[in-house]
Amino acid sequence: MTIIPDDLDPELVERLVNSGGGALAQKMGFEFLELSAERSVATMPVEGNTQVVGLLHGGAHVVLAETLGSVSSAIHAGPGRIAVGIEINATHSRSITSGIVTGTCVALNLGRTLATHEIVMRDEQGRRLSTVRMTNFLRDA
């Protein structure tokens, strides 16, 4: 069960939560645990998301991060508004070949037109795998 803010607009619940995060998030096996503007958490299996030598694909880290940053920004933007990613960067610190990855997204700045989040991916032992920073432009839908 995903923890979401009690006052989240029903349209946002439908678009962000009930959709499972979209087709790519579903294909990659994301499980959303907590969603809010300030903090969002999701997991992803390594299996099925690896590159040719068996490591979790660096792009998979970024997809998980961008999904969490976008959802958190959209929640902050509120009803009738959307979040559009304008910048993302990633630093990969450690590789992983099996298990579950947890992404934790924390707001760095929540403004009227921009939202910036830092998303950290960790393995099951709590070791940092990657760090992503994302900025979204917030605008009317």
Backbone as a ProteinNet text record, in pm:
[ID]
protein_1_A
[PRIMARY]
MTIIPDDLDPELVERLVNSGGGALAQKMGFEFLELSAERSVATMPVEGNTQVVGLLHGGAHVVLAETLGSVSSAIHAGPGRIAVGIEINATHSRSITSGIVTGTCVALNLGRTLATHEIVMRDEQGRRLSTVRMTNFLRDA
[TERTIARY]
83.5	0	87.7	53.9	129.7	75.9	165.5	126.5	124.7	8.6	-5.2	-68.7	-50.2	-112.6	-264.8	-327.3	-473.4	-546.4	-489.1	-556.7	-516.6	-456.5	-413.4	-535.4	-532.1	-640	-671.9	-802.5	-839.6	-785	-776.9	-720.9	-573.9	-500.3	-359.5	-344.9	-433.7	-430.3	-445.9	-541.2	-564	-442.1	-389.9	-280.3	-148.5	-120.8	10.3	14.3	-90.2	-88.4	-154.7	-277.9	-352.1	-292.7	-215.1	-151.7	-29.2	11.3	131.5	257.5	248	364.2	385.7	295.6	307.9	360.7	356.9	392	536.1	631	771.2	794.6	739.1	753.5	694.2	583.4	522	611.5	665.3	753.2	877.3	926.7	1049.6	1024.4	898.5	865.3	871.1	849	851.1	737.2	765.1	662.7	673.4	567.3	566.5	525.2	607.7	582	527.6	575.3	538.8	548.5	447.2	448.4	403	486.9	450.4	544.9	516	602.9	740.4	744.2	869.2	953.2	887.7	960	878	943.5	880.9	978.6	924.5	1008.1	946.9	1032.8	989.3	1102	1064.1	1163.5	1158	1266.6	1278.8	1364.9	1325.5	1411.6	1528.7	1641.5	1754.7	1724.1	1668.8	1636	1541.7	1578.9	1499.1	1538.9	1627.8	1670.4	1822	1885.1	2031.2	2079.5	2206.5	2269.2	2343.1	2414.5	2466.6	2562.1	2633.9	2725	2663.1	2531.8	2461.5	2447.1	2499.3	2484.7	2352.9	2297.7	2181.2	2219.1	2138.9	2165.4	2163.5	2262.4	2265.8	2140.3	2084.4	1960.5	1843.7	1846.8	1739.7	1740.1	1860.4	1871.9	1802.3	1831.5	1779.7	1628.1	1576.9	1432.1	1361.4	1413.5	1353.1	1358.8	1474	1490.3	1398.5	1393.8	1311.7	1164.1	1124.2	984.8	951	1036.3	1010.6	1014.1	1112.8	1122.1	1004.4	959.2	845.1	715.7	694.1	573	571.7	683.2	690.1	665.6	722	703.4	558.6	495.5	355.5	264.1	295.1	217.1	232.8	356	379.5	307.6	309.8	247	98.8	33	-107.8	-204	-334.3	-438.9	-429.2	-451.3	-450.7	-313.6	-208.7	-71.2	6.2	113.7	198.5	344.9	425.4	570	637.8	731	805.1	953.2	1019.2	1161.6	1244.4	1334.4	1421.1	1570.3	1602.5	1743.9	1752	1845.8	1871	2018.1	2079.4	2216	2230.3	2317.9	2334.5	2481.4	2510.9	2642.7	2623.4	2686.7	2676.8	2798.2	2773	2879.3	2914.6	2819.8	2839.6	2750.2	2798.5	2717.4	2645.8	2547	2467.1	2422.6	2417.2	2380.4	2254.7	2205.7	2084.2	2020.1	1894.3	1826.2	1729.1	1701.8	1606.4	1678.1	1646	1699.3	1586.2	1618.4	1521.6	1566	1475.9	1501	1426.3	1497.4	1436.4	1457.8	1348.1	1347.7	1316	1402.8	1384.8	1389.6	1295.4	1289.9	1408.1	1471.5	1574.5	1516.9	1425.4	1358.2	1221.6	1119.8	984.2	933	949	906	776.4	738.6	614.9	628.6	746.8	766	874.3	955.2	1059.8	1057.7	1083.6	1099.8	1225.3	1312.1	1435.7	1438.6	1472.1	1477.9	1611.1	1654.8	1768.6	1713.1	1753.4	1705.7	1827	1826.2	1936.8	1886.8	1959.8	1929.3	2022.8	1964.7	2043.2	2008.8	2106.1	2080.9	2015.8	1991.7	1922.5	2005	2135	2220.9	2233.8	2165.3	2168.2	2284.9	2361.4	2475.8	2427.4	2483.8	2448.3	2498.8	2405.2	2438.2	2452.7	2362.9	2369.3	2296.5	2331.8	2269.8	2227.1	2101.4	2046.4	1985.7	2007.7	1943.4	1857.2	1732.7	1639.5	1566.1	1550.5	1471.1	1355.5	1236.5	1115.7	1062.1	1012.7	941.3	793.7	729.4	589.1	506.2	405.1	322.9	179.4	91.6	-48.2	-58.7	-153.8	-171.5	-212.3
-118.7	0	124.7	218.6	342.3	446.6	509.1	618.4	746.5	814.7	941.1	1044.7	1173.4	1276.9	1264	1285.8	1274.8	1371.7	1488.3	1592.6	1593.5	1484.3	1479.9	1482.1	1570.8	1587.1	1453.7	1417	1287.7	1269.6	1376.5	1366.5	1327.7	1383.7	1348.4	1204	1160.3	1020.2	929.1	959.3	877.5	880.3	1000.1	1015.6	960.1	980.7	945.7	810.9	778.7	658.5	540.5	557.7	446	399.5	485.4	447.2	359.6	342.9	265.1	336.4	467.6	544.8	545.8	484	481.1	347.8	330.5	202.8	160.8	253.7	217.2	173.4	247.4	210.5	72.4	42.6	-89.3	-198.2	-174.5	-273.1	-300.5	-196.2	-209.8	-263.1	-278.8	-339.8	-245.4	-117.3	-22.4	-51.7	-36.3	-42.3	86.6	165.4	292.9	271.3	319.5	300.8	427.2	541.1	669.5	776.7	864	970.9	1101	1203.3	1337.7	1435.4	1563.5	1664.5	1665.9	1644.6	1655.1	1528	1412.1	1284.1	1175	1101.2	986.5	870.5	749.4	629.5	521.4	452.1	339.9	238.4	115	10.6	-39.5	-107.1	-163.1	-289	-396.6	-515.7	-495.9	-554.6	-553	-645.9	-762.6	-860.4	-799.6	-813.3	-757.6	-616.1	-555	-416.7	-405.1	-511.8	-514.5	-485.7	-448.9	-433.1	-562.1	-564.5	-687.6	-767.4	-703.8	-779.7	-812.9	-790.3	-833.3	-730.4	-610.1	-503.1	-429.5	-374.9	-288.7	-175.8	-155.6	-54.8	84.3	166.9	303.4	380.6	354.2	419.6	380.7	259.1	216.5	301.9	333.3	424.6	556.1	607.6	738.6	733.9	624.1	612.4	613.1	538	537.7	677.8	741.6	875.8	976.8	974.3	1071.8	1050.5	927.1	898.8	957.1	931.6	984.6	1137	1196.5	1342.6	1406.6	1344.7	1398.1	1388.2	1273.5	1255.8	1354.2	1365.3	1458.7	1602.2	1637.5	1773.1	1796.5	1696.2	1709.3	1724.7	1653.4	1668.4	1810	1860.4	1997.8	2098.8	2076.5	2170.6	2184.6	2072.6	2076.2	2059.7	2067.8	2046.4	2145.2	2093.3	2178.3	2220.3	2165.6	2199.3	2071.2	2081.8	1966.5	2002.1	1898.9	1914	1863.5	1942.3	1907	1910.4	1796.1	1788.8	1877	1956.9	2043.2	2014.7	1939.3	1907.3	1784.1	1695.8	1577.9	1540.8	1499.2	1447.2	1333.5	1241.2	1122	1090.7	1046.8	995.4	853.5	758	617.7	584.9	536.8	514.4	367.9	279.8	137.8	56.6	-58.3	-144.4	-249.5	-311.8	-414.2	-514.2	-644	-747.5	-824.6	-805.2	-875.4	-800.7	-836.9	-778.1	-667.9	-585.1	-475.6	-344.1	-245.2	-109.7	-21.9	62.6	157.7	298.4	373.4	513.2	601.1	696.6	792	932	1000.4	1133.5	1235.7	1336.5	1440.5	1576.2	1661.8	1796.3	1879.6	1948.4	2047.1	2187.9	2209.7	2338.6	2316.5	2372.5	2364.6	2506.4	2556.5	2692.2	2694.5	2815	2831.6	2777.5	2794.6	2750.9	2644.9	2621.2	2519.2	2432.4	2303.6	2210.4	2128	2120.8	2044.1	1936.8	1814.9	1700.8	1627.9	1566.5	1475	1335.1	1241.3	1104.9	1014.4	938.2	847.2	704	622.5	481.2	403.5	309.3	227.2	79.8	-6.5	-150.6	-195	-323.9	-376.8	-364	-341.6	-319.8	-170.6	-87.3	56.8	129.9	61.9	125.9	211.3	331	423.2	368.3	358.1	311.4	427.2	524.9	641.5	758.5	875.4	1000.1	1077.3	1120.3	1193.5	1323.1	1430.3	1557.6	1595.4	1635.5	1665.8	1796.2	1877.8	2000.3	1992.3	2026.9	2029.2	2171	2206.8	2332.5	2302.7	2386.7	2368.4	2467.1	2414.9	2502.8	2455.1	2540.9	2503.3	2390.9	2300.9	2185.3	2228.7
0	0	0	-85.8	-98.7	-1.9	73.2	162.3	80.7	79.5	6.6	98.2	68.5	151.1	149.3	264.3	276.3	184.5	163	84.9	-62.4	-111	-251	-342.5	-439.6	-536.1	-603.6	-613.3	-675.2	-816.7	-894.9	-1030.6	-1023.1	-925.7	-909.1	-861.5	-774.6	-730	-851.1	-936.5	-1055.5	-1147.8	-1174	-1269.9	-1216.7	-1087.9	-1034.2	-962.8	-889.8	-806.6	-876.6	-919.6	-978.2	-1111.1	-1177.1	-1303.6	-1282.2	-1156.1	-1128.3	-1172.7	-1192.3	-1234.4	-1384.3	-1459.5	-1604.8	-1654.1	-1784.7	-1847.1	-1819.1	-1826	-1804.8	-1660.3	-1565.6	-1424.3	-1397.8	-1462.2	-1446	-1504.9	-1625	-1689.1	-1606.4	-1537.4	-1459.7	-1318.8	-1281.8	-1153.2	-1033.5	-1055.2	-943.4	-846.2	-719.8	-615.5	-534.9	-537.5	-466.9	-322.2	-230.1	-87.8	-22.1	-68.9	-7.6	-115.5	-123.7	-222.9	-158.5	-167	-124.3	-194.1	-182.3	-244	-178.3	-49.2	27.2	25.5	15.7	23.6	-44.3	-133.2	-198.9	-198	-187.4	-179.7	-269.6	-344.3	-428.1	-437.5	-470.6	-490.9	-634.9	-673	-807.8	-798	-864.9	-866.7	-962.8	-928.2	-1020.7	-1137.7	-1106.9	-1210.7	-1314.4	-1440.6	-1549.3	-1587.1	-1509.3	-1535.3	-1546.6	-1594.4	-1603.9	-1745.6	-1753.6	-1883.8	-1918.7	-2027.2	-2087.6	-1997.7	-1905.7	-1818.5	-1683	-1669	-1549	-1438.2	-1460.1	-1360.4	-1382.1	-1272.6	-1289	-1384.2	-1485.6	-1587.7	-1523.8	-1558.8	-1507.2	-1541.7	-1658.9	-1698.8	-1610.1	-1553.9	-1463.4	-1336.9	-1287.8	-1172.6	-1206	-1324.1	-1364.3	-1386.4	-1441.2	-1460.2	-1324.1	-1229	-1095.4	-1034.6	-1045.4	-989.1	-1056.1	-1188.8	-1260.2	-1230.8	-1215.6	-1181.1	-1044.8	-946	-811.5	-809.1	-875.3	-878.8	-949.3	-1056.8	-1131.8	-1051.4	-986.7	-907.8	-790.6	-719.6	-606.9	-652.9	-766.9	-820.3	-861.5	-922.5	-963.3	-842.1	-735	-612	-558	-558.3	-513	-602.1	-732.8	-826.9	-798.6	-767.2	-729.1	-845.2	-814	-914.4	-1030.9	-1152.3	-1270.8	-1317.9	-1256.2	-1295.1	-1320.3	-1396	-1424.6	-1400.7	-1385.6	-1369.1	-1495.8	-1547.1	-1667.9	-1634.1	-1648.5	-1616.9	-1708.7	-1648.1	-1728.9	-1706.7	-1600.9	-1576.5	-1488	-1521.5	-1437.8	-1452.1	-1340.2	-1347.9	-1248.7	-1280.1	-1197.1	-1174.9	-1054.4	-1020.5	-968.6	-1035.1	-994.1	-908	-786.2	-688.2	-668.9	-694.6	-666.4	-759.1	-803.4	-889.7	-805.3	-869.6	-802.9	-909.5	-872.2	-968.6	-929.8	-808.8	-766.5	-651	-623.5	-509	-547.1	-448.1	-461	-434.3	-515.5	-498.5	-445	-347.9	-293.9	-329.2	-391.6	-423.3	-324.3	-266.3	-172.9	-228.2	-253	-313.2	-204.3	-190.6	-89.2	-157.5	-122.3	-180.8	-133.5	-228	-196.6	-202.8	-297.6	-312.6	-375.8	-311.5	-364.9	-384.5	-505.8	-537.2	-615.2	-658.4	-735.1	-876.7	-937.7	-1075.9	-1092.9	-990.3	-998	-872.5	-891.7	-780	-806.3	-706.5	-719.5	-611.2	-653.4	-561.9	-576.8	-467.5	-470.7	-445.9	-531.3	-520.2	-501.3	-393	-361.6	-372.8	-448.4	-462.5	-370.9	-295.2	-202.1	-221.4	-186.9	-191.8	-61.1	-48.3	69.4	197.7	184.7	301.2	334.8	258	284.3	219.5	135.3	69.5	-47.4	-59.6	-167.9	-300.3	-396.1	-530	-627.5	-615.3	-702.8	-639.1	-689.4	-643.4	-766.8	-768.9	-883	-831.7	-907.7	-876.7	-996.9	-970.1	-1078.1	-1048.9	-1152.3	-1142.9	-1241.2	-1192.2	-1274	-1281.9	-1398.7	-1420.5	-1394.9	-1316	-1281.4	-1358.8	-1432	-1514.7	-1515.8	-1566.8	-1581.2	-1685	-1661.3	-1750.1	-1889.5
[MASK]
+++++++++++++++++++++++++++++++++++++++++++++++++++++++++++++++++++++++++++++++++++++++++++++++++++++++++++++++++++++++++++++++++++++++++++++

